[in-house]
Amino acid sequence: MPIIKTDICIIGAGPAGATAALQLAYSGVPCVIIDKAVFPRDKVCGDGLSGKVLTLLGRIDPGIAARLLAASFKLDSWGVNFVAANRMGINIPYKAGYQKAPGEPRGFVCKRMDFDNFLVDELKRCPQVQLIEGVNITKHTLEADGYLLGNASGDVQIKAKLVIAANGAYSSFTKEVANIHMEPEHYVAGIRAYYKNISGIHPDKLIELHFLKNILPGYFWIFPLPNGEANVGVGMLSSSLRRKKVNLKQLLHDTVTKDPEMKERFKDAVLMGTIDGYGLPLGSKKRALSGERYMLTGDAAYLIDPFTGEGIGNALYSGRMAAEQAIIAIAADDYSAAALRAYDAHVYRVLGPELIMSTKLQKLIKYPWILNMLMKMAARNKEFRSLLTSMFHEVDIRRKLTQPMFYLRLLFSR
Ligand SMILES: Cc1cc2nc3c(=O)[nH]c(=O)nc-3n(C[C@H](O)[C@H](O)[C@H](O)COP(=O)(O)OP(=O)(O)OC[C@H]3O[C@@H](n4cnc5c(N)ncnc54)[C@H](O)[C@@H]3O)c2cc1C
């Protein structure tokens, strides 16, 4: 096969890579995007899509957001049920006042098999995008005029002036080129299972985060899906996992069979398929996201929210920003590390404040009493409940949650 020549090659067609390619295409810029998988393909995930996803896709093109809204493979989600170790819980709607405007949910739950395939189908609508599936990029050599990328057998070779690495949590590009390696303090290990017939699902299909004492600072989740199914999983900081020598599959099994509340809810539940695990590279540490002729995006850039474990939204945001930076680089014919640093600045300007707040919250919830106290407060204080609601969208409010004075005031308020 002759060498494919392109200005921009995107490695990975998951949410980050597909979004980068879509933004380029809708700006009239061609690219090559290559994935080792053939779509539709599965990706281990909680399958929770926050409001960021629809917002961002709508910014690229309102038609994409409209097609996602119309898709039948997803379940609308109106809020979150947070449950502390003391079993007190609070329902937090995504929108203040719990407005359920038809056709306007803030979030969705849908299997990644479907969502990622939706994005790839969107790519296939764009003539500027050359999508190559089933090719695992293992070689990346920096040459004077660009990166030479290739697979192990050498039968596929791509020469690109600029690389957007979007190949996920185990990205070899991130390790070998950007020299960023997994650190257990900034990494979560998660497992996911699909169940049918779990009882006690909220009528409004709230997603459930259970901050069980033995899992902190991680959580056990139940995310309702269409057709009576649910995505059930557990995620735990890798450093805690190692220290406590926890086996995640055993932990999941014990939770659904022995926990007093869950064993009732899972009494008639049926496990569908296997229980699978994957890594979550957290954005709890600031890193260099670009270098000469490359930018890292999504999980390959370690951008997962350390408190919620949400990574899809940030994958989309960073993918779009990388595309915007790529367009500037092409126009200036400047792919230097110095020029691409503007991408890092953009990412951290937009996502940085949220990541910093979530890192503080992640550290706070290590202590079960804090969440217990928050739940007690929320149960008796209406103002505090609405504050927690706004927390989802307003970084300033999350900042309040990280200040000791806030808790003191709360303790003395009614
Ligand atoms: C257990 C678990 C639960 C999670 N729950 C949620 C959740 O509910 N909500 C949420 O927002 N986030 C969640 N996340 C995080 C979310 O899954 C990721 O943040 C998201 O998938 C990142 O998208 P991405 O495009 O960066 O990477 P990926 O989705 O991993 O896509 C990377 C793509 O690159 C391809 N690829 C990899 N290597 C190569 C290569 N060498 N050559 C070519 N192609 C390659 C892969 O095939 C894949 O298609 C969860 C993660 C885990 C592990």
Ligand as a Chemical Component Dictionary entry (heavy atoms), coordinates in Angstrom:
data_LIG
# 
_chem_comp.id                   LIG 
_chem_comp.type                 NON-POLYMER 
_chem_comp.pdbx_formal_charge   0 
_chem_comp.three_letter_code    LIG 
# 
loop_
_chem_comp_atom.comp_id 
_chem_comp_atom.atom_id 
_chem_comp_atom.alt_atom_id 
_chem_comp_atom.type_symbol 
_chem_comp_atom.charge 
_chem_comp_atom.model_Cartn_x 
_chem_comp_atom.model_Cartn_y 
_chem_comp_atom.model_Cartn_z 
_chem_comp_atom.pdbx_ordinal 
LIG C1  C1  C 0 -15.339 1.726  33.957 1  
LIG C2  C2  C 0 -15.442 3.084  33.318 2  
LIG C3  C3  C 0 -16.591 3.851  33.476 3  
LIG C4  C4  C 0 -16.688 5.123  32.880 4  
LIG N1  N1  N 0 -17.868 5.804  32.966 5  
LIG C5  C5  C 0 -18.012 6.994  32.332 6  
LIG C6  C6  C 0 -19.271 7.647  32.282 7  
LIG O1  O1  O 0 -20.293 7.132  32.743 8  
LIG N2  N2  N 0 -19.346 8.855  31.672 9  
LIG C7  C7  C 0 -18.265 9.441  31.098 10 
LIG O2  O2  O 0 -18.376 10.557 30.574 11 
LIG N3  N3  N 0 -17.059 8.811  31.086 12 
LIG C8  C8  C 0 -16.910 7.599  31.657 13 
LIG N4  N4  N 0 -15.712 6.925  31.598 14 
LIG C9  C9  C 0 -14.594 7.546  30.860 15 
LIG C10 C10 C 0 -14.803 7.411  29.344 16 
LIG O3  O3  O 0 -15.007 6.061  29.000 17 
LIG C11 C11 C 0 -13.577 7.980  28.608 18 
LIG O4  O4  O 0 -13.235 9.211  29.169 19 
LIG C12 C12 C 0 -13.841 8.144  27.110 20 
LIG O5  O5  O 0 -14.022 6.907  26.483 21 
LIG C13 C13 C 0 -12.651 8.874  26.460 22 
LIG O6  O6  O 0 -12.818 8.933  25.064 23 
LIG P1  P1  P 0 -11.539 8.890  24.106 24 
LIG O7  O7  O 0 -12.050 9.130  22.736 25 
LIG O8  O8  O 0 -10.481 9.753  24.649 26 
LIG O9  O9  O 0 -10.966 7.402  24.234 27 
LIG P2  P2  P 0 -11.663 6.000  23.862 28 
LIG O10 O10 O 0 -13.097 6.078  24.027 29 
LIG O11 O11 O 0 -10.915 4.976  24.651 30 
LIG O12 O12 O 0 -11.355 5.812  22.313 31 
LIG C14 C14 C 0 -10.048 5.546  21.872 32 
LIG C15 C15 C 0 -10.113 4.899  20.501 33 
LIG O13 O13 O 0 -8.764  4.718  20.031 34 
LIG C16 C16 C 0 -8.634  3.436  19.434 35 
LIG N5  N5  N 0 -7.226  3.056  19.561 36 
LIG C17 C17 C 0 -6.545  2.782  20.698 37 
LIG N6  N6  N 0 -5.260  2.519  20.421 38 
LIG C18 C18 C 0 -5.119  2.627  19.076 39 
LIG C19 C19 C 0 -4.022  2.478  18.192 40 
LIG N7  N7  N 0 -2.812  2.161  18.629 41 
LIG N8  N8  N 0 -4.236  2.642  16.858 42 
LIG C20 C20 C 0 -5.474  2.974  16.394 43 
LIG N9  N9  N 0 -6.541  3.125  17.198 44 
LIG C21 C21 C 0 -6.368  2.979  18.510 45 
LIG C22 C22 C 0 -9.595  2.552  20.224 46 
LIG O14 O14 O 0 -9.999  1.434  19.454 47 
LIG C23 C23 C 0 -10.747 3.525  20.508 48 
LIG O15 O15 O 0 -11.741 3.456  19.510 49 
LIG C24 C24 C 0 -15.590 5.649  32.154 50 
LIG C25 C25 C 0 -14.439 4.873  31.983 51 
LIG C26 C26 C 0 -14.367 3.605  32.549 52 
LIG C27 C27 C 0 -13.142 2.766  32.329 53 
# 
loop_
_chem_comp_bond.comp_id 
_chem_comp_bond.atom_id_1 
_chem_comp_bond.atom_id_2 
_chem_comp_bond.value_order 
_chem_comp_bond.pdbx_ordinal 
LIG C1  C2  SING 1  
LIG C2  C3  SING 2  
LIG C2  C26 DOUB 3  
LIG C3  C4  DOUB 4  
LIG C4  N1  SING 5  
LIG C4  C24 SING 6  
LIG N1  C5  DOUB 7  
LIG C5  C6  SING 8  
LIG C5  C8  SING 9  
LIG C6  O1  DOUB 10 
LIG C6  N2  SING 11 
LIG N2  C7  SING 12 
LIG C7  O2  DOUB 13 
LIG C7  N3  SING 14 
LIG N3  C8  DOUB 15 
LIG C8  N4  SING 16 
LIG N4  C9  SING 17 
LIG N4  C24 SING 18 
LIG C9  C10 SING 19 
LIG C10 O3  SING 20 
LIG C10 C11 SING 21 
LIG C11 O4  SING 22 
LIG C11 C12 SING 23 
LIG C12 O5  SING 24 
LIG C12 C13 SING 25 
LIG C13 O6  SING 26 
LIG O6  P1  SING 27 
LIG P1  O7  DOUB 28 
LIG P1  O8  SING 29 
LIG P1  O9  SING 30 
LIG O9  P2  SING 31 
LIG P2  O10 DOUB 32 
LIG P2  O11 SING 33 
LIG P2  O12 SING 34 
LIG O12 C14 SING 35 
LIG C14 C15 SING 36 
LIG C15 O13 SING 37 
LIG C15 C23 SING 38 
LIG O13 C16 SING 39 
LIG C16 N5  SING 40 
LIG C16 C22 SING 41 
LIG N5  C17 SING 42 
LIG N5  C21 SING 43 
LIG C17 N6  DOUB 44 
LIG N6  C18 SING 45 
LIG C18 C19 SING 46 
LIG C18 C21 DOUB 47 
LIG C19 N7  SING 48 
LIG C19 N8  DOUB 49 
LIG N8  C20 SING 50 
LIG C20 N9  DOUB 51 
LIG N9  C21 SING 52 
LIG C22 O14 SING 53 
LIG C22 C23 SING 54 
LIG C23 O15 SING 55 
LIG C24 C25 DOUB 56 
LIG C25 C26 SING 57 
LIG C26 C27 SING 58 
# 
